[in-house]
Amino acid sequence: MSIDMGALEALGIKLYSNAAAVLTELVANAYDADATLVQIEWNISESSVVVVDNGSGMTQQELNDRFLVTGYQKRRVEGTHSKLWNRPFMGRKGIGKLSVFSIADEVFVYTTKVGESTGCRIVVDDLKQRISSGLPYHPEPVEAPEEYSFAGEAARSGTAIVLNRLTSKRVSLTASALRKRLARRFDVLDQTPSEEGGFKIEIDGERLTFEDRQDLKRLEFLWEFGEQRLPDHALPAGVNKYVLDDCTVEGRDDWRVRGWIGTARTPSDLADQDGVGSLKNIIVLARKRPIHEGIIDKLDFSRVFGNYVTGQIEADYLDSDNPDEDDIATSDRQRLIEDDPRVEGLHKFLREAFKTASDQWNAERPKRKSKDAFEEFPELETWRDSLPGWQQEPATKMISTIAALTLDQANERTYRASLYRSGVLAFARIGLREKSDELDRLSTLDAEHLLQLFGAQEEYEASLWADILRGRVEAIQKLDNLADDNELERVVQEHVYKNLWLLDPSWERATEDTYMEQRLNNIAPDVFPLDDRGDEITGRIDIRYRTAAGTHVIVELKRYGKSCTIDELIAQGQKYYGGVASVLEQQDSSDEPIEVVFVLGQAPRVNRSHKYNDREYITRRLDEINGRYVLYRQLVRNARNQYKDYLDATLRAYELERLLEALEAE
């Protein structure tokens, strides 16, 4: 056996990471030998795998000259097609045989041709030792056992490869998982009879069929290139099927593509299950075996559609026999050389196919998803049917969008019900605006139309605000129940900047303004002190700038136990107020209101004489900067009382509210 250590390590022991890839090489060799049957015995418990085929076999001379020679150029020596069935050869590089050394430390090869049987035993440790010593390695000649010998039967031929002393990590597959992986790696699941050149693969006596194709079982939509070839029995019931007519890459008739792409119901349907491996990829085959895996990542396709796709592309032109074209497959046949024009053309072709399929998917998928949603939540269909006719189609699309989202399976129904609930509220409000616009187009406004408009407004607004306010009251109640002052300080500090409605109910949508903060840092660097790198000084999370309801707001939170005087607050507040005022003046917006708010653990102290009572004096001083202070506990209780009073006064039972409650019960 001729090989050096570098080739043995790089092209054999370390190149293949799993048993399915190794067996792919052995099955490909059997196919090239005109076998009609390959039988795999998966004896992992006995640390043994046996692969037997009924192909042409090898004489002893051919075993030495072909199998034991690394880099044997089959297509140069034997031509491009097999002799008996005229199959295009899968093999090309002459290195696939080395794959067996990645999963087995002992290999037996038994082969029979025209009644002559021969065999040999290869021990990996012995092979390494001879190579390291610079000595030739001669596999041990062995006599083929009776079950693998066809001596005296001139009509019989074939090869058996026995792999022993397996590497446990690389063969940790169940027979079921192996079946499913191999079924996806070959386009040989046809029904052609053996006597006509058909090719079958068996594992532990059971033939691989379309039933082993897990990707096909999980399809919801299917696109085939050129024509429909996949049989109905191999597909789920009710799958949407389409044909993509364009099958040529770059318009070249000699660069043709077959195969299919499809989408699953959810991305999680394509996740690894039972050791099968992820199905979220498209395998590219050339000459019925893999030449590239995971091509989706190379397509730069950003639409949501890409998260649902699986498939199998047949592109024989990528493995051409033309001597003027380079071999573009990597040694393990899992990737292609990306800058080759043939590969670039395939990427472009698939991107366009994805766009076409994506458009059809986006148009048809909502119809399926809304049906599923109505079956799961009948209340939604009742609500949809109660809408005016012109609103029903948009409502259906909204429901189908939510139905199509991928959610945590453990709480999927609860989460989806919550999303439907939010969607119904949002739709009601948007639908309300559209209803107003429609009335504006009417030539007259009679009492009936006005009552219809106002009735809808009252119902939707009350339901929407009831939902919002209920959630806020519950959140405020939880804050009020915090007995520990330090914990209250931490929670308020974490949430008040994002929820300024805690300070003022009119501040509904407070927003950050990065540009404003940068200008403040330039004009008044003491407002938000930065370090040398331009980052906020560590620990300074107690001051923030926001805009809310047209007002520029500076909020500072003091430590709960911090005691400060009104003079100290005014000095700090003047700095904040002046910084914002300077920026607004430069922007010609000096008339916009500014407010400074301090959140304190205790009321500020007065340390000088004055003619007012302390409370009035503090108020007058804060008026200088349009400021105010609020205590931690006071903040929470004021907010609770304001919202609870409003909720109690406006909450009414409407038909829409009953729908929301039904969904909330989920």
C-alpha positions in Angstrom: 0.0 0.0 0.0 1.5 3.3 -1.1 0.8 6.4 1.0 2.7 8.9 3.2 1.8 9.9 6.7 0.6 13.4 5.7 -1.8 12.0 3.2 -3.1 9.3 5.6 -3.8 11.9 8.3 -5.1 14.7 6.2 -7.1 12.7 3.7 -8.2 9.8 5.9 -8.0 9.8 9.6 -8.8 13.6 10.1 -10.8 14.5 7.0 -14.0 12.7 7.9 -15.9 13.5 11.1 -18.8 11.0 11.0 -19.7 7.5 9.8 -22.3 8.6 7.3 -19.7 10.5 5.3 -17.4 7.4 5.3 -20.1 5.1 4.2 -21.0 7.5 1.4 -17.6 6.9 0.0 -18.0 3.1 0.1 -21.5 3.2 -1.4 -20.1 5.4 -4.2 -17.4 2.9 -4.9 -20.1 0.1 -5.1 -22.2 2.3 -7.5 -19.1 2.8 -9.8 -18.5 -1.0 -9.8 -22.0 -1.5 -11.3 -23.5 -3.0 -8.2 -27.2 -3.1 -8.0 -27.3 -3.8 -4.2 -25.2 -2.5 -1.3 -25.9 -4.1 2.1 -24.7 -2.4 5.3 -24.5 -4.3 8.6 -24.4 -1.8 11.4 -23.0 -3.8 14.3 -22.0 -1.0 16.6 -22.5 -3.0 19.8 -19.8 -5.4 18.4 -17.6 -2.5 17.2 -18.0 -3.6 13.6 -19.5 -2.4 10.3 -19.7 -4.5 7.2 -20.4 -3.1 3.7 -21.1 -5.7 0.9 -21.9 -5.1 -2.7 -22.6 -7.2 -5.8 -20.6 -5.1 -8.1 -17.8 -6.1 -10.5 -15.3 -6.9 -7.8 -11.5 -6.9 -8.2 -8.8 -9.3 -9.1 -5.7 -9.5 -6.9 -3.9 -7.3 -9.4 -6.7 -4.8 -9.5 -6.8 -4.7 -5.7 -3.1 -3.8 -5.6 -3.2 -1.4 -8.6 -6.4 0.4 -7.8 -7.7 0.0 -4.3 -4.3 0.1 -2.5 -3.0 3.0 -4.5 -3.8 6.5 -3.1 -4.9 8.9 -5.8 -5.8 6.3 -8.4 -7.3 8.2 -11.3 -10.3 6.1 -12.2 -11.6 8.3 -15.0 -8.2 8.4 -16.7 -7.7 4.7 -16.6 -11.2 3.2 -16.9 -13.0 6.0 -18.7 -15.8 8.2 -17.5 -18.6 5.6 -17.3 -19.0 2.1 -15.9 -18.9 -0.8 -18.3 -22.1 -2.7 -17.5 -24.7 0.0 -16.8 -22.9 3.0 -18.3 -23.2 5.0 -15.1 -21.2 8.2 -14.8 -18.5 7.5 -12.3 -19.0 9.1 -8.9 -15.4 8.7 -7.8 -12.6 10.9 -9.1 -9.8 11.7 -6.7 -8.9 8.1 -5.6 -8.8 9.0 -1.9 -12.3 8.1 -0.7 -11.0 4.7 0.4 -8.9 6.4 3.0 -12.1 7.5 4.8 -12.4 4.1 6.5 -9.3 4.8 8.6 -11.2 7.7 10.3 -13.6 5.3 12.0 -11.9 1.9 12.2 -8.5 0.7 13.4 -8.7 -2.6 11.5 -10.0 -3.0 7.9 -10.6 -6.3 6.0 -11.2 -6.2 2.2 -12.6 -9.2 0.5 -13.3 -9.1 -3.2 -14.3 -11.6 -5.9 -14.2 -11.3 -9.7 -15.0 -13.9 -12.3 -14.8 -16.6 -9.6 -11.4 -15.5 -8.2 -11.5 -14.3 -4.6 -8.8 -12.4 -2.7 -8.6 -10.5 0.6 -6.3 -8.5 2.8 -6.2 -7.1 6.3 -5.0 -3.5 7.1 -4.1 -2.5 10.7 -3.9 1.3 11.1 -1.2 1.2 13.8 1.0 -1.1 11.7 0.5 1.1 8.7 1.5 4.2 10.6 4.6 2.4 12.0 5.8 1.3 8.6 5.3 4.8 7.1 7.1 6.4 10.0 10.0 4.0 9.5 10.2 4.8 5.8 9.3 1.2 4.9 6.7 -0.1 2.5 3.5 -1.5 3.9 2.1 -4.8 2.7 -1.4 -5.6 3.9 -1.7 -9.1 5.3 -3.2 -11.5 2.7 -6.2 -13.3 4.2 -8.6 -15.8 2.8 -12.2 -14.6 2.3 -14.7 -16.2 4.7 -17.4 -18.3 3.1 -20.1 -15.6 3.3 -17.9 -13.2 1.4 -16.4 -15.6 -1.1 -17.9 -16.5 -4.4 -15.0 -18.8 -5.6 -16.1 -21.3 -8.2 -19.2 -19.2 -9.1 -18.1 -17.5 -12.3 -21.2 -15.5 -12.6 -20.9 -14.0 -9.1 -18.7 -11.1 -8.1 -18.6 -8.4 -5.5 -16.7 -6.7 -2.6 -17.0 -6.8 1.1 -15.3 -4.3 3.4 -15.3 -5.1 7.2 -14.5 -2.3 9.6 -13.5 -3.4 13.1 -12.3 -1.7 16.3 -14.4 1.4 15.6 -13.8 4.9 16.8 -16.7 5.4 19.2 -17.2 9.1 18.8 -17.5 9.0 15.0 -19.9 6.0 14.9 -22.3 7.1 17.7 -25.3 6.9 15.4 -28.2 4.6 15.7 -29.1 2.5 12.7 -32.2 4.6 12.3 -30.2 7.9 12.2 -27.7 6.4 9.8 -30.6 5.4 7.4 -31.9 8.9 7.4 -28.5 10.5 6.8 -27.6 8.2 3.9 -31.0 8.5 2.3 -30.4 12.2 2.0 -26.9 11.8 0.6 -27.8 9.9 -2.6 -30.3 10.4 -5.4 -30.7 6.7 -5.8 -34.2 6.2 -4.3 -35.8 5.2 -7.6 -37.8 2.1 -8.4 -35.7 0.9 -11.4 -35.5 -2.9 -11.3 -32.0 -4.4 -10.7 -32.0 -6.2 -14.0 -32.3 -2.7 -15.6 -29.5 -1.2 -13.6 -31.4 -0.1 -10.6 -29.4 0.6 -7.4 -30.6 -0.3 -3.8 -29.0 0.4 -0.4 -30.0 -1.8 2.5 -29.1 -1.3 6.2 -29.5 -4.3 8.4 -31.6 -6.0 5.7 -34.1 -3.1 5.2 -34.0 -1.1 2.0 -33.6 2.7 2.1 -36.7 4.4 0.6 -38.4 7.8 0.5 -39.8 7.0 4.0 -36.2 7.6 5.3 -36.1 11.1 3.8 -36.9 13.3 6.8 -36.6 16.5 4.8 -39.5 15.4 2.5 -41.7 14.5 5.5 -41.5 18.0 6.9 -42.4 20.0 3.8 -45.3 22.4 3.6 -44.4 23.9 0.3 -42.4 22.3 -2.6 -40.7 23.7 -5.7 -39.2 21.3 -8.3 -37.0 22.4 -11.1 -38.2 21.6 -14.6 -40.8 19.0 -13.8 -42.5 17.2 -10.9 -40.5 14.1 -10.2 -41.1 13.4 -6.5 -43.9 10.9 -6.0 -46.9 11.9 -4.0 -46.4 9.0 -1.6 -43.1 10.5 -0.5 -44.7 13.8 0.5 -47.0 15.0 3.3 -50.6 15.2 2.5 -51.7 18.6 1.4 -48.3 19.9 0.5 -48.4 22.9 -1.9 -46.4 22.0 -5.1 -45.0 24.2 -7.8 -42.6 23.9 -10.8 -39.8 26.3 -11.5 -39.4 26.3 -15.3 -36.0 27.8 -15.5 -33.4 25.0 -15.2 -30.4 26.5 -16.9 -27.5 28.3 -15.2 -26.3 31.5 -17.0 -28.5 30.4 -19.9 -26.3 27.5 -20.8 -27.9 24.3 -21.9 -24.9 22.3 -20.7 -25.3 23.8 -17.2 -28.6 22.4 -16.2 -30.1 21.9 -12.7 -32.7 19.5 -11.4 -34.0 18.7 -7.9 -36.1 20.7 -5.5 -36.3 23.2 -2.7 -39.0 23.3 -0.1 -40.1 25.0 3.2 -41.1 23.4 6.5 -44.0 24.6 8.7 -41.5 26.2 11.2 -37.7 26.5 11.3 -37.7 24.2 14.3 -39.0 21.4 12.1 -35.6 21.4 10.4 -33.6 21.2 13.6 -31.5 18.1 14.5 -33.8 15.4 15.7 -32.7 11.9 16.7 -29.2 12.4 15.5 -30.2 13.0 11.9 -28.5 16.3 11.8 -29.9 19.7 10.8 -32.1 19.7 7.7 -31.8 23.5 7.3 -29.5 23.3 4.3 -29.6 22.5 0.7 -27.3 19.6 -0.4 -25.9 19.9 -3.9 -25.4 16.6 -5.7 -23.3 15.9 -8.8 -23.5 12.4 -10.3 -26.1 11.4 -7.6 -23.8 12.0 -4.6 -23.0 15.1 -2.5 -20.5 17.6 -3.8 -21.5 20.6 -1.6 -23.4 20.8 1.7 -24.8 24.0 3.3 -25.0 26.2 0.2 -27.7 28.4 1.7 -25.0 30.3 3.7 -23.4 31.3 0.4 -26.5 32.8 -1.2 -26.7 36.0 1.0 -30.5 35.7 1.0 -31.9 37.7 3.9 -35.6 37.2 3.5 -37.5 35.2 6.2 -38.1 32.5 3.6 -34.5 31.4 4.0 -35.0 30.3 7.5 -37.6 27.7 6.5 -35.8 26.2 3.5 -34.4 22.7 2.9 -33.7 21.0 -0.4 -31.6 18.9 -2.8 -30.1 20.3 -6.0 -28.7 18.1 -8.8 -26.0 19.9 -10.8 -23.9 17.3 -12.7 -22.1 20.1 -14.7 -20.1 20.8 -11.5 -18.3 17.5 -11.9 -17.4 17.5 -15.5 -15.2 15.1 -17.4 -14.0 17.9 -19.7 -10.2 17.9 -19.3 -10.2 21.7 -19.8 -12.3 22.2 -16.7 -10.8 22.0 -13.2 -11.9 19.7 -10.4 -13.7 22.2 -8.1 -14.7 19.8 -5.3 -12.8 19.7 -2.0 -11.2 16.5 -0.8 -14.2 15.6 1.5 -16.7 16.6 -1.2 -18.6 18.8 1.2 -17.6 22.2 -0.4 -16.8 23.7 -3.7 -14.2 26.2 -4.8 -16.3 29.4 -4.6 -14.7 31.6 -7.1 -15.2 29.2 -10.0 -17.6 30.5 -12.6 -19.7 27.4 -12.4 -20.2 27.9 -8.7 -20.8 31.6 -9.0 -23.4 30.9 -11.6 -25.1 28.4 -9.4 -25.3 30.9 -6.5 -26.9 33.5 -8.8 -29.3 30.9 -10.2 -30.4 29.8 -6.7 -30.8 33.3 -5.4 -33.3 34.0 -8.3 -35.1 30.7 -7.6 -35.3 31.7 -4.0 -36.9 35.1 -4.9 -39.5 33.4 -7.1 -40.3 30.8 -4.5 -40.3 33.4 -1.7 -42.9 35.5 -3.5 -45.2 32.5 -4.0 -44.7 31.4 -0.4 -45.5 34.9 1.0 -48.7 34.9 -1.1 -50.0 31.4 -0.3 -48.7 30.7 3.2 -51.1 33.1 5.0 -54.0 31.1 3.6 -52.7 28.0 5.3 -51.8 29.7 8.6 -55.0 31.5 9.1 -56.9 28.2 8.8 -54.7 26.7 11.4 -55.3 29.7 13.7 -59.0 29.6 13.4 -59.1 25.9 14.2 -57.0 26.4 17.3 -58.8 29.6 18.4 -62.4 29.7 17.1 -62.9 33.1 18.9 -60.6 34.7 16.3 -62.7 33.5 13.4 -65.8 34.9 15.1 -64.1 38.2 15.6 -62.8 38.3 12.0 -66.2 37.5 10.6 -67.7 40.3 12.7 -65.6 42.9 11.0 -66.7 45.0 8.0 -66.0 43.2 4.8 -63.1 45.5 3.8 -61.3 44.8 7.0 -61.6 41.0 7.0 -58.7 40.3 4.6 -56.2 42.4 6.4 -57.3 40.8 9.7 -56.8 37.4 8.2 -53.3 38.4 7.1 -52.4 39.7 10.5 -53.6 36.4 12.1 -51.7 34.3 9.7 -48.5 36.3 10.3 -48.8 35.6 14.1 -49.6 31.9 13.4 -46.4 31.6 11.4 -44.1 32.9 14.1 -41.7 30.4 15.7 -42.2 30.3 19.4 -40.9 28.3 22.4 -42.7 25.0 22.0 -43.0 24.5 25.8 -45.3 27.5 26.1 -46.3 27.9 22.4 -50.1 28.1 22.8 -49.9 30.6 25.7 -47.4 32.8 23.9 -49.3 32.7 20.6 -52.6 33.6 22.4 -50.8 36.6 23.9 -49.6 37.7 20.5 -53.1 37.3 19.0 -54.5 39.4 21.9 -52.0 42.2 21.2 -52.6 41.9 17.4 -56.3 42.3 17.9 -55.8 45.4 19.9 -53.4 46.9 17.4 -55.7 46.0 14.5 -58.7 47.6 16.2 -56.9 50.9 16.6 -55.5 50.9 13.0 -58.9 49.8 11.7 -60.5 52.7 13.6 -58.3 55.2 11.7 -59.2 53.7 8.4 -62.8 53.9 9.3 -62.5 57.7 10.0 -60.8 58.1 6.6 -63.6 56.3 4.9 -66.2 58.6 6.5 -64.3 61.6 5.4 -64.9 60.6 1.8 -68.7 60.5 2.3 -70.7 63.4 0.9 -72.8 63.6 4.0 -72.5 62.8 7.6 -75.7 61.6 9.1 -76.5 60.6 12.7 -76.2 56.9 11.8 -72.6 57.3 10.5 -71.6 59.4 13.5 -73.0 57.0 16.0 -71.2 54.2 14.1 -67.9 56.1 14.3 -68.2 57.2 17.9 -69.4 53.7 19.1 -66.4 52.1 17.5 -64.0 54.6 19.0 -65.4 54.2 22.5 -65.2 50.4 22.3 -61.7 50.1 20.9 -60.2 52.9 22.9 -61.7 51.6 26.2 -60.5 48.1 25.5 -57.1 49.2 24.5 -56.6 51.5 27.4 -58.1 49.0 29.8 -55.4 46.5 28.7 -52.6 49.0 29.0 -53.7 50.5 32.3 -54.3 47.1 33.8 -50.7 46.0 33.0 -49.4 49.3 34.5 -51.4 49.0 37.7 -50.2 45.5 38.2 -46.6 46.6 37.7 -46.9 49.5 40.0 -48.5 47.3 42.7 -45.5 45.0 42.6 -43.2 48.0 43.1 -45.3 49.2 46.1 -45.0 45.7 47.6 -41.2 45.9 47.8 -40.5 46.3 51.5 -36.7 46.7 51.2 -35.7 50.3 50.4 -32.5 49.3 48.6 -34.4 46.8 46.4 -36.9 49.5 45.6 -34.1 51.9 44.6 -32.6 49.3 42.3 -35.8 48.5 40.6 -36.9 52.1 40.1 -33.5 53.0 38.8 -33.6 50.2 36.3 -37.1 51.0 35.0 -37.9 54.7 35.4 -35.8 56.0 32.5 -37.6 53.6 30.1 -41.1 54.3 31.6 -41.3 58.0 32.4 -45.1 57.6 32.7 -44.2 56.6 36.3 -43.3 60.3 36.8 -46.1 61.8 34.7 -48.9 59.9 32.9 -48.7 62.2 29.9 -45.1 61.1 29.2 -46.3 58.1 27.2 -43.4 57.5 24.8 -40.2 58.9 26.3 -37.3 58.5 23.8 -33.6 58.7 23.9 -31.8 61.3 21.7 -28.2 60.3 21.2 -27.4 63.4 19.2 -28.7 65.6 22.0 -26.6 63.8 24.6 -23.5 64.3 22.4 -24.1 68.0 22.2 -24.6 68.2 25.9 -21.3 66.5 26.5 -19.6 69.1 24.2 -21.3 72.2 25.7 -21.7 71.1 29.3 -19.3 68.1 29.9 -20.2 68.0 33.6 -23.8 66.9 32.8 -22.7 63.4 31.6 -19.1 63.0 32.5 -17.0 60.8 30.1 -13.7 59.1 30.5 -10.8 59.4 28.1 -12.3 56.9 25.6 -15.6 58.8 25.4 -17.5 56.2 27.5 -19.7 57.3 30.4 -17.8 57.1 33.7 -18.5 53.8 35.4 -21.2 54.0 38.0 -22.8 57.1 36.5 -26.2 55.5 35.7 -28.2 58.0 37.9 -28.7 60.8 35.3 -30.5 60.5 32.0 -31.8 62.8 29.3 -35.1 62.0 27.6 -37.8 63.7 25.5 -41.4 63.1 26.3 -44.6 64.8 25.1 -42.6 67.6 23.6 -40.6 68.3 26.8 -36.9 67.9 27.3 -36.5 66.0 30.6 -33.4 65.5 32.8 -34.0 62.9 35.5 -31.5 62.3 38.3 -31.9 59.5 40.9 -30.3 60.0 44.2 -29.3 57.1 46.5 -32.2 56.1 48.7 -30.3 56.9 51.8 -28.7 60.1 50.4 -29.5 63.3 52.3 -29.1 66.5 50.4 -30.0 70.2 50.8 -32.2 72.2 48.4 -29.1 74.4 47.6 -27.3 71.3 46.4 -30.2 70.2 44.2 -30.5 73.7 42.7 -26.8 73.9 41.9 -27.0 70.5 40.1 -30.3 71.4 38.5 -29.0 74.7 37.1 -26.1 72.8 35.5 -28.6 70.4 33.8 -31.0 73.1 32.8 -28.3 75.3 31.5 -26.7 72.6 29.4 -30.0 71.7 27.7 -30.9 75.3 27.2 -27.6 76.0 25.5 -28.1 73.2 23.0 -31.7 74.3 22.3 -30.5 77.9 21.7 -28.0 76.7 19.1 -30.7 74.7 17.4 -33.0 77.8 17.4 -35.4 75.8 19.7 -35.1 77.9 22.9 -38.9 78.0 23.3 -39.2 74.3 23.9 -39.9 73.4 27.6 -37.3 71.8 29.9 -38.0 70.0 33.1 -35.6 68.7 35.8 -36.8 65.9 38.1 -35.0 64.5 41.1 -36.0 61.2 42.6 -35.1 61.1 46.3 -35.3 58.8 49.3 -36.2 61.7 51.6 -37.2 65.4 51.2 -34.4 67.9 50.7 -33.2 69.9 53.7 -33.3 73.7 54.1 -30.1 75.1 55.7 -30.7 78.8 55.5 -33.2 81.3 56.9 -36.1 82.5 54.7 -39.5 84.1 55.1 -41.6 81.1 53.8 -42.3 77.7 55.2 -39.9 75.0 54.1 -42.2 73.3 51.6 -43.1 76.6 49.9 -39.4 77.7 49.9 -38.3 74.4 48.2 -41.1 74.8 45.6 -40.0 78.4 44.8 -36.4 77.4 44.5 -37.2 74.5 42.2 -39.3 76.8 40.0 -36.1 78.6 39.1 -35.1 75.5 37.0 -38.7 74.3 36.2 -37.9 71.4 38.5 -39.5 69.2 41.1 -38.7 66.3 43.2 -40.5 63.1 44.0 -39.8 60.5 46.7 -39.3 56.9 45.8 -42.4 55.7 47.8 -44.4 58.7 46.7 -43.6 58.1 43.1 -44.9 54.5 43.2 -48.1 55.4 45.2 -49.0 58.4 43.1 -48.7 56.5 39.9 -50.7 53.6 41.3 -53.5 56.0 42.5 -53.6 57.9 39.2 -53.9 54.9 37.0 -56.2 52.9 39.3 -58.7 55.7 39.5 -58.7 56.1 35.7 -59.0 52.4 35.2 -61.9 52.1 37.5 -63.7 55.0 35.9 -63.2 54.0 32.3 -63.2 50.1 32.3 -66.4 48.8 30.6 -67.4 45.4 29.3 -67.5 45.4 25.5 -67.6 42.5 23.0 -64.0 43.1 22.1 -63.0 42.8 25.7 -64.6 39.4 25.9 -62.5 38.2 23.0 -59.3 39.5 24.7 -60.3 37.7 27.9 -60.8 34.4 26.1 -57.4 34.7 24.6 -55.9 35.8 27.9 -57.3 32.6 29.5 -55.0 30.5 27.3 
